[in-house]
Amino acid sequence: MAKSPYRPFTPNPEQLALMPKTSGNTINGMGETEYRRPSRIYWHDPDKIKHGKLQKWFYTQDPDNPAINDAREARAKILAIEVPPISGEPLQQPAKDWSQQLAAYADTLDLERLGITAFKPEWAYDGITLDYKWAIVLGFAHDYEQMKSAPEAPAGAEVVRQYGRATKACKDIATWIRERGWDAAPHAGPLAGPLLMIPPAIACGFGVLGKHGSLISKEYGSSFRLACVLTNIPLQPTPNTIDYNVDDFCSRCQVCANACPPEAIQAEKVPVRGKLKWYVDFDKCIPFFNENFGCAICITVCPWSAPGRGHRIVEQLKRRELRGKSPHR
């Protein structure tokens, strides 16, 4: 298979000088066989994390790029929107009614996916306590034609646009809930907020973790972003009905690994904080990420990400399974 045209990659010495002594893989828990909650590593307050200088350096790159600047300016206006305080007495109604009304309201917003799952404390970063019962997860698909330019500026700007769209939608939903007398806390990227996004998205059926460390969805492949709203209104969980074998597919597919300029994508699963999972080497990934508009190569080249292809792959896997053959034999 074709290797990345960006290889070999040599990180900018100016950036390497900012790399902390502590490996990002150590912070992430790579190789650890015992469970622990995740630690904050990137996209948090840069003055409170070991890789904070690298995070600040990222924003100094390509300061005059109009596509990136326009997208960031539009997102800044959305970030400035304030979620109102909780209003009046809490509306009391059954979980079924809440869930139906939430889904109907979400249909009026600019988003592609909505799911509901019971919140688990282990999704919060170490040292953070979140007193919520439910996580409302939202999905926002990228424009695939824009993403095909990754790691160039059009793809970077598209990612920023989707983070803006995600911020707007989760603020709208939080406002909708607060107007009915209940607390709701919106969280959207790129800043990581108080919790991991991927585990609740998996729990409510958005997709399965792929070799490249991102979700793989049948509808959008890996070319989408996540947001979340935490709340205590009574809700019904979204069933997780995924029945396609992404793990087997990823174990045989080498597309993202071959396309990764710094060769950061692990060939096999490794233990991470007590769980065997696909993993991307943070120390190898982040220098190229920082120097190239956030990269996004791996999620774009993923075979599932081309529009409509995920459904075809699922059907192919099912047919081969029915014939008693291993997928991608």
Rosetta blueprint (number, residue, H / E / L):
1 M L
2 A L
3 K L
4 S L
5 P L
6 Y L
7 R L
8 P L
9 F L
10 T L
11 P L
12 N L
13 P H
14 E H
15 Q H
16 L H
17 A L
18 L L
19 M L
20 P L
21 K L
22 T L
23 S L
24 G H
25 N H
26 T H
27 I H
28 N H
29 G L
30 M E
31 G L
32 E L
33 T L
34 E L
35 Y L
36 R L
37 R L
38 P L
39 S L
40 R L
41 I L
42 Y L
43 W L
44 H L
45 D L
46 P H
47 D H
48 K H
49 I L
50 K L
51 H L
52 G H
53 K H
54 L H
55 Q H
56 K H
57 W H
58 F H
59 Y L
60 T L
61 Q L
62 D L
63 P L
64 D L
65 N L
66 P H
67 A H
68 I H
69 N H
70 D H
71 A H
72 R H
73 E H
74 A H
75 R H
76 A H
77 K H
78 I H
79 L H
80 A L
81 I L
82 E L
83 V L
84 P L
85 P L
86 I L
87 S L
88 G L
89 E L
90 P L
91 L L
92 Q L
93 Q L
94 P L
95 A H
96 K H
97 D H
98 W H
99 S H
100 Q H
101 Q H
102 L H
103 A H
104 A H
105 Y H
106 A H
107 D L
108 T L
109 L L
110 D L
111 L L
112 E L
113 R E
114 L E
115 G E
116 I E
117 T E
118 A E
119 F L
120 K L
121 P H
122 E H
123 W H
124 A E
125 Y L
126 D L
127 G L
128 I L
129 T L
130 L L
131 D L
132 Y L
133 K L
134 W E
135 A E
136 I E
137 V E
138 L E
139 G E
140 F E
141 A E
142 H L
143 D L
144 Y H
145 E H
146 Q H
147 M H
148 K L
149 S L
150 A L
151 P L
152 E L
153 A H
154 P H
155 A H
156 G H
157 A H
158 E H
159 V H
160 V H
161 R H
162 Q H
163 Y H
164 G H
165 R H
166 A H
167 T H
168 K H
169 A H
170 C H
171 K H
172 D H
173 I H
174 A H
175 T H
176 W H
177 I H
178 R H
179 E L
180 R L
181 G L
182 W L
183 D L
184 A E
185 A E
186 P E
187 H E
188 A E
189 G L
190 P L
191 L L
192 A L
193 G L
194 P L
195 L E
196 L L
197 M L
198 I H
199 P H
200 P H
201 A H
202 I H
203 A H
204 C L
205 G L
206 F L
207 G L
208 V E
209 L E
210 G L
211 K L
212 H L
213 G L
214 S L
215 L E
216 I E
217 S E
218 K L
219 E L
220 Y L
221 G E
222 S L
223 S L
224 F E
225 R E
226 L E
227 A E
228 C E
229 V E
230 L E
231 T E
232 N L
233 I L
234 P L
235 L L
236 Q L
237 P L
238 T L
239 P L
240 N L
241 T L
242 I L
243 D L
244 Y L
245 N L
246 V H
247 D H
248 D H
249 F H
250 C H
251 S H
252 R H
253 C L
254 Q L
255 V H
256 C H
257 A H
258 N H
259 A H
260 C L
261 P L
262 P L
263 E L
264 A L
265 I E
266 Q L
267 A L
268 E L
269 K L
270 V E
271 P E
272 V E
273 R L
274 G L
275 K E
276 L E
277 K E
278 W L
279 Y L
280 V E
281 D L
282 F H
283 D H
284 K H
285 C H
286 I H
287 P H
288 F H
289 F H
290 N H
291 E H
292 N L
293 F L
294 G L
295 C L
296 A L
297 I H
298 C H
299 I H
300 T H
301 V H
302 C L
303 P L
304 W L
305 S L
306 A L
307 P L
308 G L
309 R H
310 G H
311 H H
312 R H
313 I H
314 V H
315 E H
316 Q H
317 L H
318 K H
319 R H
320 R H
321 E H
322 L H
323 R L
324 G L
325 K L
326 S L
327 P L
328 H L
329 R L
